[in-house]
Amino acid sequence: MLKKKHRNENSLFTSFFVAIFLFSFILFFTSFPTLTCATSSLACSPCSTSLCKCATNCSSGYFSVYPTSSCSGLPAKKIIIDYNNVSFAPTGTAYVKILCSDDNSVSQCYTVTPTTQQTTTTTTAAQATTTTTTLATCPYECCVSKTGYKNKFCDSGQTCTNNVCVTSNSDCPNECCAGEANYTDKFCNGDASCVEGKCIQPGPIISYSLIGIIAAIVVIAVLAFFFLRGQFSTKTDSYEELKKKWGKRKLR
């Protein structure tokens, strides 16, 4: 009778331990968050060879202009995005990418095709009058996409900031650079993040509180195991002592 009871208690403990393990397994694999990836958009209007105004859903970053339709290699020009707006004067069809600082993302390669500079011609029987919009010469050290003035670019290695030529930072020597004082920004592709000069792909985030819960469950299960084992051992010893005691009485 005691052996049958002992087997029932072992079966109960095994079921209890299996239930704890299944609960920990399900809780662990349902705790990972869903990752999302943001994209940039671009709309340019009006856009002519004298002035092209573009709007994007990226509030800050760089508007990089490339010479080829693949948007590869070094950009021919980098313009700072000013609160979702960018203005520049393309000489022809431009190919651009948006390097967004909001989420460290890189957009697809956009094609911006400007219209020719508007010219108004008035003709009468006596004479022909042609009116052409003329941009003024830049009175500052530099002008880049400044309304009413012709573009005046800085020398190589400098950028135009608030109409003043400022020496640019050195090119990033690493796989990526983001917000470093001595190097120009170089963003990672897709949803990768720049960590210590390397592009790191995002992975699942493990909750440390969940790990603590699982560890506590395991500790409780181990303590319960040794406690129940000690109870069973005590009962077995008592049974053996009684058996010996009654056996001696029968011999007498």
Secondary structure, 3 states (H helix, E strand, C coil): CHHHHHHHHHHHHHHHHHHHHHHHHHHHHCCCCCCCCCCCCEEEEEEECCCEEEEECCCEEEEEEECCCCCCCCCCEEEEEECCEEEECCCCCEEEEEEECCCCEECCCEEECCECCCEEEEECCCCEEEEECCCECCCCCCECCCCCECCECCCCCEEEECCEEEECCECCCCCCECCCCCECCECCCCCCEEECCEEECCCCCCCHHHHHHHHHHHHHHHHHHHHHHHHHHHHHHHHHHHHHHHHHHHHC
